[in-house]
Amino acid sequence: MNYTSKTHQNKKIVFIRPDYKEGTEREAAPLIKSINAALAEENPEVIIINLKTITFMDSNFLGGLVKGLKATLKAGSELLLTDLQPPVKSMFELTKLHNIFQVHATEQSALGSL
């Protein structure tokens, strides 16, 4: 899983777009690795994770996102999530994680919130 970076309104932004294949959505390790690599290599003010391709999320993946959020906050950065699919959005609401994460409908709306 790779990431891209750009500057928006004088802030360094890293975009992570998971590209999981069918049946591997439960693997949180690549996502955590990408977040940690982006923090170490890019030192961004903001990380935006686009979850458009994620249609299922179990507790392992949710735990990975929470670990990523902790690492991001510890580094003094923000973590924003975008493009949650309906089943994932329901999971976030059920677990109340939508109160912890900054969730936006699209990458564009996430950028607009900065």
N, CA, C and O atoms as a GROMACS GRO file, in nm:
protein
  456
    1MET      N    1   0.086  -0.117   0.000
    1MET     CA    2   0.000   0.000   0.000
    1MET      C    3   0.090   0.123   0.000
    1MET      O    4   0.179   0.136   0.084
    2ASN      N    5   0.068   0.210  -0.092
    2ASN     CA    6   0.150   0.328  -0.106
    2ASN      C    7   0.073   0.452  -0.067
    2ASN      O    8  -0.047   0.448  -0.041
    3TYR      N    9   0.145   0.562  -0.064
    3TYR     CA   10   0.082   0.689  -0.035
    3TYR      C   11   0.138   0.794  -0.130
    3TYR      O   12   0.244   0.776  -0.190
    4THR      N   13   0.065   0.904  -0.142
    4THR     CA   14   0.111   1.019  -0.219
    4THR      C   15   0.103   1.140  -0.128
    4THR      O   16   0.029   1.141  -0.029
    5SER      N   17   0.180   1.242  -0.162
    5SER     CA   18   0.176   1.363  -0.080
    5SER      C   19   0.168   1.486  -0.168
    5SER      O   20   0.212   1.486  -0.283
    6LYS      N   21   0.110   1.590  -0.112
    6LYS     CA   22   0.105   1.719  -0.180
    6LYS      C   23   0.088   1.827  -0.074
    6LYS      O   24   0.060   1.799   0.043
    7THR      N   25   0.107   1.950  -0.116
    7THR     CA   26   0.087   2.063  -0.027
    7THR      C   27  -0.046   2.129  -0.061
    7THR      O   28  -0.076   2.155  -0.177
    8HIS      N   29  -0.124   2.156   0.042
    8HIS     CA   30  -0.254   2.222   0.026
    8HIS      C   31  -0.264   2.328   0.134
    8HIS      O   32  -0.257   2.297   0.253
    9GLN      N   33  -0.281   2.452   0.094
    9GLN     CA   34  -0.289   2.565   0.187
    9GLN      C   35  -0.172   2.563   0.286
    9GLN      O   36  -0.191   2.577   0.407
   10ASN      N   37  -0.054   2.546   0.233
   10ASN     CA   38   0.071   2.545   0.310
   10ASN      C   39   0.080   2.432   0.412
   10ASN      O   40   0.158   2.440   0.506
   11LYS      N   41   0.001   2.327   0.393
   11LYS     CA   42   0.008   2.210   0.480
   11LYS      C   43   0.050   2.090   0.396
   11LYS      O   44   0.000   2.070   0.285
   12LYS      N   45   0.139   2.010   0.450
   12LYS     CA   46   0.177   1.887   0.381
   12LYS      C   47   0.072   1.782   0.412
   12LYS      O   48   0.045   1.749   0.527
   13ILE      N   49   0.012   1.728   0.305
   13ILE     CA   50  -0.095   1.630   0.316
   13ILE      C   51  -0.048   1.499   0.255
   13ILE      O   52   0.010   1.498   0.146
   14VAL      N   53  -0.071   1.389   0.326
   14VAL     CA   54  -0.043   1.256   0.272
   14VAL      C   55  -0.176   1.187   0.248
   14VAL      O   56  -0.264   1.187   0.335
   15PHE      N   57  -0.190   1.128   0.130
   15PHE     CA   58  -0.310   1.053   0.094
   15PHE      C   59  -0.276   0.904   0.092
   15PHE      O   60  -0.182   0.862   0.025
   16ILE      N   61  -0.352   0.827   0.165
   16ILE     CA   62  -0.338   0.681   0.162
   16ILE      C   63  -0.468   0.626   0.106
   16ILE      O   64  -0.576   0.653   0.157
   17ARG      N   65  -0.453   0.548   0.000
   17ARG     CA   66  -0.571   0.489  -0.066
   17ARG      C   67  -0.552   0.338  -0.068
   17ARG      O   68  -0.490   0.284  -0.160
   18PRO      N   69  -0.607   0.269   0.032
   18PRO     CA   70  -0.592   0.122   0.036
   18PRO      C   71  -0.643   0.058  -0.093
   18PRO      O   72  -0.744   0.099  -0.149
   19ASP      N   73  -0.570  -0.042  -0.138
   19ASP     CA   74  -0.605  -0.111  -0.262
   19ASP      C   75  -0.616  -0.261  -0.237
   19ASP      O   76  -0.556  -0.342  -0.307
   20TYR      N   77  -0.694  -0.296  -0.136
   20TYR     CA   78  -0.708  -0.436  -0.097
   20TYR      C   79  -0.779  -0.517  -0.204
   20TYR      O   80  -0.870  -0.468  -0.271
   21LYS      N   81  -0.736  -0.640  -0.218
   21LYS     CA   82  -0.804  -0.735  -0.306
   21LYS      C   83  -0.917  -0.801  -0.226
   21LYS      O   84  -0.918  -0.799  -0.103
   22GLU      N   85  -1.010  -0.860  -0.297
   22GLU     CA   86  -1.124  -0.928  -0.234
   22GLU      C   87  -1.075  -1.028  -0.130
   22GLU      O   88  -0.989  -1.112  -0.159
   23GLY      N   89  -1.128  -1.020  -0.010
   23GLY     CA   90  -1.095  -1.115   0.095
   23GLY      C   91  -0.978  -1.075   0.183
   23GLY      O   92  -0.949  -1.144   0.281
   24THR      N   93  -0.910  -0.964   0.152
   24THR     CA   94  -0.796  -0.923   0.235
   24THR      C   95  -0.826  -0.796   0.314
   24THR      O   96  -0.736  -0.737   0.373
   25GLU      N   97  -0.952  -0.754   0.315
   25GLU     CA   98  -0.987  -0.629   0.382
   25GLU      C   99  -0.957  -0.633   0.532
   25GLU      O  100  -0.949  -0.528   0.597
   26ARG      N  101  -0.942  -0.751   0.586
   26ARG     CA  102  -0.920  -0.763   0.730
   26ARG      C  103  -0.776  -0.740   0.770
   26ARG      O  104  -0.745  -0.733   0.889
   27GLU      N  105  -0.687  -0.728   0.676
   27GLU     CA  106  -0.546  -0.712   0.707
   27GLU      C  107  -0.515  -0.566   0.736
   27GLU      O  108  -0.510  -0.483   0.645
   28ALA      N  109  -0.494  -0.536   0.862
   28ALA     CA  110  -0.468  -0.398   0.902
   28ALA      C  111  -0.320  -0.363   0.895
   28ALA      O  112  -0.286  -0.246   0.886
   29ALA      N  113  -0.232  -0.462   0.898
   29ALA     CA  114  -0.088  -0.436   0.903
   29ALA      C  115  -0.038  -0.347   0.789
   29ALA      O  116   0.040  -0.255   0.816
   30PRO      N  117  -0.079  -0.369   0.663
   30PRO     CA  118  -0.029  -0.280   0.557
   30PRO      C  119  -0.072  -0.135   0.576
   30PRO      O  120   0.004  -0.043   0.544
   31LEU      N  121  -0.190  -0.114   0.628
   31LEU     CA  122  -0.237   0.022   0.653
   31LEU      C  123  -0.154   0.089   0.762
   31LEU      O  124  -0.111   0.203   0.746
   32ILE      N  125  -0.131   0.018   0.871
   32ILE     CA  126  -0.050   0.072   0.981
   32ILE      C  127   0.091   0.103   0.931
   32ILE      O  128   0.148   0.207   0.965
   33LYS      N  129   0.146   0.013   0.851
   33LYS     CA  130   0.281   0.033   0.795
   33LYS      C  131   0.285   0.159   0.709
   33LYS      O  132   0.380   0.236   0.717
   34SER      N  133   0.182   0.180   0.627
   34SER     CA  134   0.178   0.299   0.542
   34SER      C  135   0.167   0.426   0.625
   34SER      O  136   0.233   0.526   0.594
   35ILE      N  137   0.086   0.424   0.729
   35ILE     CA  138   0.073   0.541   0.816
   35ILE      C  139   0.206   0.573   0.882
   35ILE      O  140   0.250   0.688   0.882
   36ASN      N  141   0.271   0.471   0.938
   36ASN     CA  142   0.399   0.493   1.006
   36ASN      C  143   0.507   0.539   0.908
   36ASN      O  144   0.587   0.626   0.941
   37ALA      N  145   0.509   0.482   0.787
   37ALA     CA  146   0.606   0.524   0.687
   37ALA      C  147   0.583   0.669   0.646
   37ALA      O  148   0.678   0.747   0.634
   38ALA      N  149   0.458   0.705   0.626
   38ALA     CA  150   0.426   0.843   0.588
   38ALA      C  151   0.467   0.941   0.697
   38ALA      O  152   0.522   1.047   0.668
   39LEU      N  153   0.442   0.905   0.822
   39LEU     CA  154   0.480   0.993   0.932
   39LEU      C  155   0.631   1.009   0.939
   39LEU      O  156   0.681   1.120   0.958
   40ALA      N  157   0.704   0.899   0.923
   40ALA     CA  158   0.850   0.903   0.934
   40ALA      C  159   0.915   0.973   0.814
   40ALA      O  160   1.008   1.051   0.831
   41GLU      N  161   0.865   0.946   0.695
   41GLU     CA  162   0.930   0.996   0.574
   41GLU      C  163   0.883   1.135   0.532
   41GLU      O  164   0.961   1.213   0.478
   42GLU      N  165   0.759   1.166   0.556
   42GLU     CA  166   0.700   1.290   0.504
   42GLU      C  167   0.675   1.396   0.612
   42GLU      O  168   0.669   1.515   0.581
   43ASN      N  169   0.659   1.354   0.736
   43ASN     CA  170   0.626   1.444   0.846
   43ASN      C  171   0.509   1.536   0.810
   43ASN      O  172   0.522   1.659   0.816
   44PRO      N  173   0.396   1.478   0.772
   44PRO     CA  174   0.283   1.560   0.726
   44PRO      C  175   0.205   1.623   0.841
   44PRO      O  176   0.209   1.575   0.955
   45GLU      N  177   0.136   1.732   0.810
   45GLU     CA  178   0.042   1.788   0.907
   45GLU      C  179  -0.088   1.707   0.909
   45GLU      O  180  -0.155   1.698   1.011
   46VAL      N  181  -0.122   1.648   0.793
   46VAL     CA  182  -0.248   1.577   0.779
   46VAL      C  183  -0.229   1.448   0.699
   46VAL      O  184  -0.156   1.447   0.599
   47ILE      N  185  -0.294   1.340   0.743
   47ILE     CA  186  -0.302   1.216   0.666
   47ILE      C  187  -0.449   1.194   0.635
   47ILE      O  188  -0.534   1.195   0.724
   48ILE      N  189  -0.478   1.174   0.507
   48ILE     CA  190  -0.615   1.145   0.463
   48ILE      C  191  -0.618   1.002   0.411
   48ILE      O  192  -0.545   0.968   0.317
   49ILE      N  193  -0.703   0.919   0.471
   49ILE     CA  194  -0.718   0.781   0.426
   49ILE      C  195  -0.852   0.768   0.356
   49ILE      O  196  -0.957   0.790   0.415
   50ASN      N  197  -0.845   0.733   0.228
   50ASN     CA  198  -0.965   0.714   0.147
   50ASN      C  199  -1.006   0.568   0.155
   50ASN      O  200  -0.933   0.480   0.109
   51LEU      N  201  -1.122   0.542   0.214
   51LEU     CA  202  -1.168   0.404   0.236
   51LEU      C  203  -1.270   0.359   0.131
   51LEU      O  204  -1.350   0.269   0.156
   52LYS      N  205  -1.267   0.422   0.016
   52LYS     CA  206  -1.364   0.392  -0.091
   52LYS      C  207  -1.367   0.245  -0.129
   52LYS      O  208  -1.474   0.191  -0.159
   53THR      N  209  -1.252   0.178  -0.129
   53THR     CA  210  -1.246   0.038  -0.173
   53THR      C  211  -1.274  -0.061  -0.061
   53THR      O  212  -1.276  -0.182  -0.085
   54ILE      N  213  -1.294  -0.013   0.060
   54ILE     CA  214  -1.316  -0.101   0.174
   54ILE      C  215  -1.467  -0.119   0.195
   54ILE      O  216  -1.537  -0.023   0.227
   55THR      N  217  -1.514  -0.241   0.177
   55THR     CA  218  -1.657  -0.268   0.192
   55THR      C  219  -1.688  -0.349   0.317
   55THR      O  220  -1.804  -0.368   0.353
   56PHE      N  221  -1.584  -0.397   0.384
   56PHE     CA  222  -1.602  -0.474   0.507
   56PHE      C  223  -1.488  -0.440   0.601
   56PHE      O  224  -1.373  -0.424   0.558
   57MET      N  225  -1.519  -0.428   0.728
   57MET     CA  226  -1.418  -0.394   0.827
   57MET      C  227  -1.447  -0.471   0.954
   57MET      O  228  -1.555  -0.458   1.012
   58ASP      N  229  -1.352  -0.551   0.998
   58ASP     CA  230  -1.371  -0.624   1.123
   58ASP      C  231  -1.294  -0.554   1.235
   58ASP      O  232  -1.235  -0.448   1.213
   59SER      N  233  -1.295  -0.613   1.353
   59SER     CA  234  -1.232  -0.550   1.469
   59SER      C  235  -1.081  -0.536   1.450
   59SER      O  236  -1.022  -0.442   1.503
   60ASN      N  237  -1.018  -0.626   1.376
   60ASN     CA  238  -0.875  -0.617   1.350
   60ASN      C  239  -0.844  -0.490   1.270
   60ASN      O  240  -0.751  -0.416   1.302
   61PHE      N  241  -0.923  -0.466   1.167
   61PHE     CA  242  -0.901  -0.347   1.084
   61PHE      C  243  -0.933  -0.220   1.163
   61PHE      O  244  -0.860  -0.122   1.155
   62LEU      N  245  -1.042  -0.223   1.239
   62LEU     CA  246  -1.076  -0.107   1.322
   62LEU      C  247  -0.964  -0.078   1.422
   62LEU      O  248  -0.929   0.038   1.444
   63GLY      N  249  -0.909  -0.184   1.481
   63GLY     CA  250  -0.797  -0.168   1.573
   63GLY      C  251  -0.676  -0.105   1.504
   63GLY      O  252  -0.606  -0.023   1.563
   64GLY      N  253  -0.653  -0.145   1.379
   64GLY     CA  254  -0.544  -0.086   1.302
   64GLY      C  255  -0.564   0.062   1.279
   64GLY      O  256  -0.469   0.140   1.286
   65LEU      N  257  -0.686   0.101   1.251
   65LEU     CA  258  -0.715   0.244   1.233
   65LEU      C  259  -0.693   0.321   1.363
   65LEU      O  260  -0.640   0.432   1.362
   66VAL      N  261  -0.734   0.262   1.475
   66VAL     CA  262  -0.714   0.328   1.604
   66VAL      C  263  -0.564   0.342   1.633
   66VAL      O  264  -0.520   0.447   1.680
   67LYS      N  265  -0.486   0.237   1.606
   67LYS     CA  266  -0.340   0.247   1.623
   67LYS      C  267  -0.282   0.356   1.534
   67LYS      O  268  -0.195   0.432   1.576
   68GLY      N  269  -0.331   0.362   1.411
   68GLY     CA  270  -0.285   0.467   1.320
   68GLY      C  271  -0.320   0.606   1.370
   68GLY      O  272  -0.240   0.698   1.358
   69LEU      N  273  -0.439   0.621   1.426
   69LEU     CA  274  -0.480   0.749   1.481
   69LEU      C  275  -0.390   0.788   1.598
   69LEU      O  276  -0.347   0.903   1.607
   70LYS      N  277  -0.362   0.693   1.686
   70LYS     CA  278  -0.274   0.722   1.800
   70LYS      C  279  -0.136   0.766   1.754
   70LYS      O  280  -0.080   0.862   1.806
   71ALA      N  281  -0.080   0.696   1.654
   71ALA     CA  282   0.053   0.730   1.602
   71ALA      C  283   0.050   0.869   1.538
   71ALA      O  284   0.144   0.947   1.553
   72THR      N  285  -0.057   0.897   1.467
   72THR     CA  286  -0.069   1.026   1.399
   72THR      C  287  -0.078   1.140   1.501
   72THR      O  288  -0.010   1.241   1.487
   73LEU      N  289  -0.162   1.123   1.601
   73LEU     CA  290  -0.176   1.226   1.704
   73LEU      C  291  -0.046   1.245   1.782
   73LEU      O  292  -0.009   1.357   1.816
   74LYS      N  293   0.022   1.135   1.810
   74LYS     CA  294   0.150   1.143   1.882
   74LYS      C  295   0.253   1.223   1.802
   74LYS      O  296   0.338   1.291   1.859
   75ALA      N  297   0.245   1.213   1.670
   75ALA     CA  298   0.337   1.286   1.583
   75ALA      C  299   0.294   1.431   1.562
   75ALA      O  300   0.363   1.508   1.495
   76GLY      N  301   0.179   1.468   1.619
   76GLY     CA  302   0.130   1.605   1.604
   76GLY      C  303   0.057   1.630   1.473
   76GLY      O  304   0.043   1.744   1.430
   77SER      N  305   0.011   1.524   1.411
   77SER     CA  306  -0.061   1.535   1.283
   77SER      C  307  -0.209   1.505   1.304
   77SER      O  308  -0.251   1.463   1.412
   78GLU      N  309  -0.287   1.527   1.198
   78GLU     CA  310  -0.429   1.493   1.199
   78GLU      C  311  -0.452   1.374   1.107
   78GLU      O  312  -0.381   1.356   1.009
   79LEU      N  313  -0.552   1.293   1.139
   79LEU     CA  314  -0.591   1.180   1.055
   79LEU      C  315  -0.737   1.199   1.016
   79LEU      O  316  -0.824   1.209   1.103
   80LEU      N  317  -0.764   1.203   0.886
   80LEU     CA  318  -0.900   1.218   0.835
   80LEU      C  319  -0.934   1.096   0.751
   80LEU      O  320  -0.850   1.045   0.677
   81LEU      N  321  -1.057   1.051   0.761
   81LEU     CA  322  -1.106   0.938   0.682
   81LEU      C  323  -1.209   0.989   0.583
   81LEU      O  324  -1.289   1.077   0.615
   82THR      N  325  -1.208   0.931   0.462
   82THR     CA  326  -1.305   0.973   0.361
   82THR      C  327  -1.367   0.854   0.290
   82THR      O  328  -1.316   0.742   0.297
   83ASP      N  329  -1.477   0.880   0.223
   83ASP     CA  330  -1.541   0.786   0.131
   83ASP      C  331  -1.578   0.653   0.196
   83ASP      O  332  -1.557   0.547   0.138
   84LEU      N  333  -1.635   0.659   0.317
   84LEU     CA  334  -1.678   0.535   0.383
   84LEU      C  335  -1.798   0.476   0.310
   84LEU      O  336  -1.896   0.545   0.284
   85GLN      N  337  -1.788   0.350   0.276
   85GLN     CA  338  -1.898   0.278   0.212
   85GLN      C  339  -2.006   0.251   0.318
   85GLN      O  340  -1.975   0.245   0.436
   86PRO      N  341  -2.133   0.234   0.277
   86PRO     CA  342  -2.242   0.218   0.374
   86PRO      C  343  -2.218   0.113   0.483
   86PRO      O  344  -2.246   0.142   0.600
   87PRO      N  345  -2.166  -0.008   0.453
   87PRO     CA  346  -2.143  -0.103   0.562
   87PRO      C  347  -2.036  -0.056   0.661
   87PRO      O  348  -2.046  -0.080   0.781
   88VAL      N  349  -1.935   0.012   0.608
   88VAL     CA  350  -1.828   0.063   0.694
   88VAL      C  351  -1.879   0.180   0.777
   88VAL      O  352  -1.849   0.191   0.896
   89LYS      N  353  -1.956   0.266   0.714
   89LYS     CA  354  -2.014   0.380   0.787
   89LYS      C  355  -2.103   0.330   0.900
   89LYS      O  356  -2.101   0.387   1.010
   90SER      N  357  -2.182   0.227   0.875
   90SER     CA  358  -2.267   0.168   0.979
   90SER      C  359  -2.184   0.114   1.094
   90SER      O  360  -2.220   0.130   1.211
   91MET      N  361  -2.071   0.049   1.062
   91MET     CA  362  -1.982  -0.005   1.165
   91MET      C  363  -1.926   0.109   1.250
   91MET      O  364  -1.916   0.096   1.372
   92PHE      N  365  -1.888   0.219   1.187
   92PHE     CA  366  -1.836   0.334   1.261
   92PHE      C  367  -1.942   0.391   1.354
   92PHE      O  368  -1.912   0.428   1.468
   93GLU      N  369  -2.065   0.398   1.307
   93GLU     CA  370  -2.173   0.450   1.391
   93GLU      C  371  -2.205   0.354   1.506
   93GLU      O  372  -2.227   0.398   1.618
   94LEU      N  373  -2.206   0.226   1.477
   94LEU     CA  374  -2.236   0.124   1.578
   94LEU      C  375  -2.131   0.126   1.690
   94LEU      O  376  -2.166   0.112   1.808
   95THR      N  377  -2.005   0.142   1.653
   95THR     CA  378  -1.896   0.140   1.751
   95THR      C  379  -1.863   0.279   1.805
   95THR      O  380  -1.774   0.295   1.888
   96LYS      N  381  -1.937   0.380   1.758
   96LYS     CA  382  -1.918   0.520   1.799
   96LYS      C  383  -1.783   0.577   1.756
   96LYS      O  384  -1.741   0.681   1.807
   97LEU      N  385  -1.714   0.511   1.663
   97LEU     CA  386  -1.586   0.562   1.616
   97LEU      C  387  -1.601   0.688   1.532
   97LEU      O  388  -1.504   0.762   1.514
   98HIS      N  389  -1.720   0.715   1.482
   98HIS     CA  390  -1.742   0.839   1.408
   98HIS      C  391  -1.730   0.961   1.499
   98HIS      O  392  -1.717   1.074   1.452
   99ASN      N  393  -1.733   0.938   1.632
   99ASN     CA  394  -1.711   1.046   1.729
   99ASN      C  395  -1.563   1.067   1.758
   99ASN      O  396  -1.526   1.170   1.814
  100ILE      N  397  -1.480   0.971   1.721
  100ILE     CA  398  -1.336   0.978   1.749
  100ILE      C  399  -1.259   1.023   1.625
  100ILE      O  400  -1.167   1.104   1.634
  101PHE      N  401  -1.296   0.968   1.510
  101PHE     CA  402  -1.228   1.001   1.385
  101PHE      C  403  -1.296   1.119   1.317
  101PHE      O  404  -1.416   1.142   1.333
  102GLN      N  405  -1.218   1.193   1.241
  102GLN     CA  406  -1.273   1.296   1.154
  102GLN      C  407  -1.312   1.227   1.024
  102GLN      O  408  -1.225   1.184   0.949
  103VAL      N  409  -1.440   1.217   0.998
  103VAL     CA  410  -1.491   1.146   0.881
  103VAL      C  411  -1.552   1.247   0.784
  103VAL      O  412  -1.632   1.333   0.824
  104HIS      N  413  -1.514   1.236   0.657
  104HIS     CA  414  -1.565   1.325   0.553
  104HIS      C  415  -1.618   1.243   0.436
  104HIS      O  416  -1.573   1.131   0.412
  105ALA      N  417  -1.713   1.299   0.366
  105ALA     CA  418  -1.775   1.227   0.254
  105ALA      C  419  -1.676   1.202   0.141
  105ALA      O  420  -1.679   1.095   0.080
  106THR      N  421  -1.590   1.298   0.112
  106THR     CA  422  -1.494   1.286   0.002
  106THR      C  423  -1.360   1.346   0.042
  106THR      O  424  -1.349   1.416   0.143
  107GLU      N  425  -1.258   1.317  -0.038
  107GLU     CA  426  -1.127   1.379  -0.015
  107GLU      C  427  -1.138   1.530  -0.030
  107GLU      O  428  -1.076   1.605   0.046
  108GLN      N  429  -1.217   1.575  -0.126
  108GLN     CA  430  -1.234   1.718  -0.149
  108GLN      C  431  -1.295   1.787  -0.028
  108GLN      O  432  -1.252   1.896   0.010
  109SER      N  433  -1.395   1.724   0.034
  109SER     CA  434  -1.455   1.786   0.153
  109SER      C  435  -1.358   1.782   0.271
  109SER      O  436  -1.359   1.872   0.355
  110ALA      N  437  -1.274   1.680   0.278
  110ALA     CA  438  -1.171   1.675   0.382
  110ALA      C  439  -1.072   1.789   0.364
  110ALA      O  440  -1.036   1.857   0.461
  111LEU      N  441  -1.029   1.811   0.240
  111LEU     CA  442  -0.937   1.923   0.213
  111LEU      C  443  -1.003   2.056   0.245
  111LEU      O  444  -0.938   2.148   0.296
  112GLY      N  445  -1.131   2.068   0.215
  112GLY     CA  446  -1.203   2.191   0.244
  112GLY      C  447  -1.217   2.221   0.392
  112GLY      O  448  -1.239   2.336   0.430
  113SER      N  449  -1.204   2.118   0.475
  113SER     CA  450  -1.217   2.138   0.620
  113SER      C  451  -1.088   2.188   0.684
  113SER      O  452  -1.087   2.225   0.802
  114LEU      N  453  -0.980   2.188   0.609
  114LEU     CA  454  -0.850   2.227   0.665
  114LEU      C  455  -0.832   2.378   0.671
  114LEU      O  456  -0.728   2.426   0.716
   0.00000   0.00000   0.00000
